[in-house]
Amino acid sequence: MKKGWILSYNVVMCGIILIGIYGCPSQEPTLPGNDPELVGKWQGSGAGYSNLSVEFRSDGSFTISGSGGSQQSFTNYGSWTTDELQLPKWINVVNQYGITWLGIYEINGDSLKWYEQTGSRPTAFGGANEYQFTKQ
């Protein structure tokens, strides 16, 4: 009886040590960086809002606010990372509540097209969570 308990204890402790060393696997890997083309203030519309403002900062933080839609006005903030090597480019946004939005984006001059959703990353533009912005 005592040997079984000791073995179970050792297995659990090894698991805790490995988690401490390697961490827990996340659902979506952290993207490598922050696209400098996104940094700045953008105005636009999308997802039912006619007046959206988003600011992507070089430190990886963002603020987005919106009004003019069927929902009440809102302001969200959090962090963002990108992978510019993907086509279309990838963006992960984590808001102040810890919700991760997986997205794709495209920059053409001063225009930003951004599509995001929770759960799985979209592979093409179009749908309810697509946004169009112009750099300010």
Short mmCIF file of the C-alpha atoms (twelve columns), coordinates in Angstrom:
data_MODEL
# 
_entry.id   MODEL 
# 
loop_
_atom_site.group_PDB 
_atom_site.id 
_atom_site.type_symbol 
_atom_site.label_atom_id 
_atom_site.label_alt_id 
_atom_site.label_comp_id 
_atom_site.label_asym_id 
_atom_site.label_seq_id 
_atom_site.Cartn_x 
_atom_site.Cartn_y 
_atom_site.Cartn_z 
_atom_site.pdbx_PDB_model_num 
ATOM 1   C CA . MET A 1   0.000   0.000  0.000   1 
ATOM 2   C CA . LYS A 2   2.748   2.411  0.957   1 
ATOM 3   C CA . LYS A 3   4.762   1.712  -2.255  1 
ATOM 4   C CA . GLY A 4   1.699   2.488  -4.411  1 
ATOM 5   C CA . TRP A 5   1.197   5.817  -2.659  1 
ATOM 6   C CA . ILE A 6   4.866   6.760  -3.049  1 
ATOM 7   C CA . LEU A 7   4.805   5.855  -6.759  1 
ATOM 8   C CA . SER A 8   1.650   7.945  -7.313  1 
ATOM 9   C CA . TYR A 9   3.183   10.859 -5.420  1 
ATOM 10  C CA . ASN A 10  6.376   10.683 -7.517  1 
ATOM 11  C CA . VAL A 11  4.402   10.614 -10.796 1 
ATOM 12  C CA . VAL A 12  2.372   13.667 -9.749  1 
ATOM 13  C CA . MET A 13  5.481   15.565 -8.611  1 
ATOM 14  C CA . CYS A 14  7.290   14.784 -11.896 1 
ATOM 15  C CA . GLY A 15  4.261   16.106 -13.788 1 
ATOM 16  C CA . ILE A 16  4.257   19.318 -11.750 1 
ATOM 17  C CA . ILE A 17  7.994   19.798 -12.355 1 
ATOM 18  C CA . LEU A 18  7.599   19.248 -16.118 1 
ATOM 19  C CA . ILE A 19  4.723   21.740 -16.267 1 
ATOM 20  C CA . GLY A 20  6.895   24.215 -14.371 1 
ATOM 21  C CA . ILE A 21  9.753   23.746 -16.823 1 
ATOM 22  C CA . TYR A 22  7.846   23.537 -20.111 1 
ATOM 23  C CA . GLY A 23  4.524   25.176 -19.270 1 
ATOM 24  C CA . CYS A 24  1.093   24.035 -20.368 1 
ATOM 25  C CA . PRO A 25  0.439   23.820 -24.105 1 
ATOM 26  C CA . SER A 26  -1.811  26.615 -25.309 1 
ATOM 27  C CA . GLN A 27  -4.649  26.231 -27.763 1 
ATOM 28  C CA . GLU A 28  -3.003  28.631 -30.223 1 
ATOM 29  C CA . PRO A 29  0.751   29.209 -30.337 1 
ATOM 30  C CA . THR A 30  2.031   32.688 -29.640 1 
ATOM 31  C CA . LEU A 31  2.678   34.514 -32.877 1 
ATOM 32  C CA . PRO A 32  6.200   35.789 -33.447 1 
ATOM 33  C CA . GLY A 33  5.842   39.580 -33.347 1 
ATOM 34  C CA . ASN A 34  4.017   42.784 -34.080 1 
ATOM 35  C CA . ASP A 35  3.748   44.037 -37.664 1 
ATOM 36  C CA . PRO A 36  5.032   47.647 -37.647 1 
ATOM 37  C CA . GLU A 37  2.603   48.472 -40.493 1 
ATOM 38  C CA . LEU A 38  -0.308  47.972 -38.057 1 
ATOM 39  C CA . VAL A 39  1.061   50.368 -35.438 1 
ATOM 40  C CA . GLY A 40  -0.994  53.550 -35.301 1 
ATOM 41  C CA . LYS A 41  -4.597  54.739 -35.186 1 
ATOM 42  C CA . TRP A 42  -7.229  53.403 -37.572 1 
ATOM 43  C CA . GLN A 43  -10.861 54.492 -38.171 1 
ATOM 44  C CA . GLY A 44  -13.462 52.300 -39.804 1 
ATOM 45  C CA . SER A 45  -16.509 50.114 -39.598 1 
ATOM 46  C CA . GLY A 46  -17.530 46.503 -39.454 1 
ATOM 47  C CA . ALA A 47  -19.286 43.817 -37.408 1 
ATOM 48  C CA . GLY A 48  -22.413 45.998 -37.219 1 
ATOM 49  C CA . TYR A 49  -20.600 49.165 -36.123 1 
ATOM 50  C CA . SER A 50  -20.447 52.292 -38.264 1 
ATOM 51  C CA . ASN A 51  -17.880 54.094 -36.109 1 
ATOM 52  C CA . LEU A 52  -14.850 52.105 -34.948 1 
ATOM 53  C CA . SER A 53  -11.492 53.340 -33.738 1 
ATOM 54  C CA . VAL A 54  -8.527  51.063 -33.019 1 
ATOM 55  C CA . GLU A 55  -5.018  51.911 -31.947 1 
ATOM 56  C CA . PHE A 56  -2.267  49.300 -32.220 1 
ATOM 57  C CA . ARG A 57  0.789   50.304 -30.175 1 
ATOM 58  C CA . SER A 58  4.362   49.121 -30.744 1 
ATOM 59  C CA . ASP A 59  4.513   47.628 -27.235 1 
ATOM 60  C CA . GLY A 60  1.912   45.034 -28.304 1 
ATOM 61  C CA . SER A 61  -1.077  46.682 -26.623 1 
ATOM 62  C CA . PHE A 62  -4.246  47.897 -28.330 1 
ATOM 63  C CA . THR A 63  -7.464  49.788 -27.628 1 
ATOM 64  C CA . ILE A 64  -10.594 49.504 -29.754 1 
ATOM 65  C CA . SER A 65  -13.854 51.392 -29.293 1 
ATOM 66  C CA . GLY A 66  -17.030 51.433 -31.286 1 
ATOM 67  C CA . SER A 67  -20.498 52.889 -31.578 1 
ATOM 68  C CA . GLY A 68  -23.251 53.267 -34.108 1 
ATOM 69  C CA . GLY A 69  -24.265 49.625 -34.205 1 
ATOM 70  C CA . SER A 70  -27.137 47.579 -32.930 1 
ATOM 71  C CA . GLN A 71  -25.203 47.003 -29.704 1 
ATOM 72  C CA . GLN A 72  -24.220 49.615 -27.145 1 
ATOM 73  C CA . SER A 73  -20.960 51.520 -27.440 1 
ATOM 74  C CA . PHE A 74  -17.920 49.593 -26.226 1 
ATOM 75  C CA . THR A 75  -14.224 49.904 -25.462 1 
ATOM 76  C CA . ASN A 76  -11.888 46.906 -25.317 1 
ATOM 77  C CA . TYR A 77  -8.165  46.741 -24.727 1 
ATOM 78  C CA . GLY A 78  -5.514  44.073 -24.526 1 
ATOM 79  C CA . SER A 79  -2.592  42.684 -26.488 1 
ATOM 80  C CA . TRP A 80  -1.904  41.687 -30.077 1 
ATOM 81  C CA . THR A 81  0.675   39.673 -32.008 1 
ATOM 82  C CA . THR A 82  1.064   38.934 -35.712 1 
ATOM 83  C CA . ASP A 83  2.677   36.530 -38.135 1 
ATOM 84  C CA . GLU A 84  3.390   38.391 -41.372 1 
ATOM 85  C CA . LEU A 85  4.830   35.272 -43.047 1 
ATOM 86  C CA . GLN A 86  1.369   33.716 -43.381 1 
ATOM 87  C CA . LEU A 87  -0.892  34.474 -46.348 1 
ATOM 88  C CA . PRO A 88  -3.185  36.102 -45.491 1 
ATOM 89  C CA . LYS A 89  -1.281  37.565 -42.543 1 
ATOM 90  C CA . TRP A 90  -2.315  36.317 -39.085 1 
ATOM 91  C CA . ILE A 91  -3.247  38.349 -36.013 1 
ATOM 92  C CA . ASN A 92  -4.095  37.219 -32.480 1 
ATOM 93  C CA . VAL A 93  -5.902  39.674 -30.227 1 
ATOM 94  C CA . VAL A 94  -6.412  38.973 -26.509 1 
ATOM 95  C CA . ASN A 95  -8.856  41.316 -24.797 1 
ATOM 96  C CA . GLN A 96  -9.027  42.433 -21.168 1 
ATOM 97  C CA . TYR A 97  -11.229 39.414 -20.323 1 
ATOM 98  C CA . GLY A 98  -8.657  36.922 -21.637 1 
ATOM 99  C CA . ILE A 99  -10.671 36.054 -24.750 1 
ATOM 100 C CA . THR A 100 -8.462  35.328 -27.766 1 
ATOM 101 C CA . TRP A 101 -9.673  36.361 -31.195 1 
ATOM 102 C CA . LEU A 102 -7.874  34.680 -34.087 1 
ATOM 103 C CA . GLY A 103 -7.784  36.705 -37.251 1 
ATOM 104 C CA . ILE A 104 -6.353  37.489 -40.623 1 
ATOM 105 C CA . TYR A 105 -5.554  40.911 -42.009 1 
ATOM 106 C CA . GLU A 106 -4.399  42.703 -45.108 1 
ATOM 107 C CA . ILE A 107 -2.860  46.161 -45.444 1 
ATOM 108 C CA . ASN A 108 -2.982  47.992 -48.755 1 
ATOM 109 C CA . GLY A 109 -1.546  51.497 -48.403 1 
ATOM 110 C CA . ASP A 110 -3.636  53.233 -45.731 1 
ATOM 111 C CA . SER A 111 -6.389  50.582 -45.837 1 
ATOM 112 C CA . LEU A 112 -6.693  47.710 -43.386 1 
ATOM 113 C CA . LYS A 113 -9.007  44.750 -43.866 1 
ATOM 114 C CA . TRP A 114 -9.301  42.606 -40.717 1 
ATOM 115 C CA . TYR A 115 -11.405 39.497 -40.079 1 
ATOM 116 C CA . GLU A 116 -11.485 37.744 -36.708 1 
ATOM 117 C CA . GLN A 117 -13.366 35.105 -34.760 1 
ATOM 118 C CA . THR A 118 -13.009 32.969 -31.658 1 
ATOM 119 C CA . GLY A 119 -12.321 29.249 -31.807 1 
ATOM 120 C CA . SER A 120 -10.532 28.806 -35.124 1 
ATOM 121 C CA . ARG A 121 -8.666  31.156 -37.410 1 
ATOM 122 C CA . PRO A 122 -10.547 32.224 -40.555 1 
ATOM 123 C CA . THR A 123 -8.837  31.282 -43.803 1 
ATOM 124 C CA . ALA A 124 -10.536 33.844 -46.061 1 
ATOM 125 C CA . PHE A 125 -12.137 37.266 -45.714 1 
ATOM 126 C CA . GLY A 126 -15.896 37.699 -45.451 1 
ATOM 127 C CA . GLY A 127 -18.494 37.294 -42.764 1 
ATOM 128 C CA . ALA A 128 -19.967 39.093 -39.809 1 
ATOM 129 C CA . ASN A 129 -16.663 39.929 -38.103 1 
ATOM 130 C CA . GLU A 130 -14.933 41.656 -41.019 1 
ATOM 131 C CA . TYR A 131 -13.720 45.221 -40.529 1 
ATOM 132 C CA . GLN A 132 -12.506 47.919 -42.929 1 
ATOM 133 C CA . PHE A 133 -10.211 50.664 -41.555 1 
ATOM 134 C CA . THR A 134 -8.313  53.683 -42.834 1 
ATOM 135 C CA . LYS A 135 -5.091  54.785 -41.133 1 
ATOM 136 C CA . GLN A 136 -5.300  58.182 -39.430 1 
# 
